[in-house]
Amino acid sequence: MAKGMVYLYTGEGEGKTTNAFGLALRAVGHGYRVVIVQFLKGRKYIGEYKVKDRLAPEYEIRQFGREEFIDFRNPEPPDYELAEKGMEFAKQALKSKPRLLILDEINLAARFGIVKTGDVLKLLEEVPEETTVVLTGRRAPAEFVERADLVTEMKFVKHPFEKNINAREGVEY
């Protein structure tokens, strides 16, 4: 049986999540269903979360992270529990064969052991032909890069933060 595609966006530069959500908007524009699973994120004020009701039913987004930023050197039990729930949700979502399944920040979650790389790879073995899975996040494990059909690495060149310009609503979040 033919398998669906896997796209991977990684690197230290900006644009990984933004790129994935560009694909989501494109798919929704064509009337396709998109399911987004955000790992390590629980902030409801971000634009990609706030738009969910306007783009429903084709656009579904779920967050599996705490509102505060995670300390990767010392993750707390809720971080692991939420990530496990996110993986379970992703498995169930994949069964419904969405056009896109976006696993936002899964690369970073796997790199720091908050999700198991093997569990993600097992999920990728089950991708239906009509589905593209998008993996985002810095520091993608080599196994993800090897499995992916498309890999893009975002390179940091310069950023407004260097000039003490804060993140702007509607642009950076």
Phi, psi and omega in degrees: 000136179292145180255155176288172182273155175234122176253142182228127176242120184218185179111169184273349180277168179284157170115000182291305178293319180301318178297314180300319180287335171297318176297319179299314180297318177300312181297314179299322178301332177267004178085013179272156179273137180232133175239128181243129177244113180261115175270148175067007182235134178218022182268114185280353183271358181283146186302320182292339175273316184297334184278354189305318183290327180288332182260358178293151009268354183290335186249119177232131179228135177229139180251135179232067179198166178276161180294324180279158180290146181277144173267103186294338177282341183212066178299150181259160181310319179300330179298316179291319181296315179295319179297320178296319176297322177297317178296318178297317178298317180299318178300315180293319180299321181298327179296335180276000176055056175292159176296318177231137169237111182260123176253085187285129181069016179295327180299311181293320178299321179287319181302323181263010174075016179282329165238155180274129178306317180299324179293322178293316179299322177296318176300319182292339175290341185259009184292120178293156183305325184276000184250140169248129176259133180246125177253128178237163173125152176298160169055049179301134175300146181304326180296326178290317179300316180296320183286328187295149176273331179227130178230127174235130178251121178275128183254132176283125175245304172203164186211145178302333178303330180296337179255020180060032175267120182289159174301140183251133177302136179085353177238299180270342177209000000 
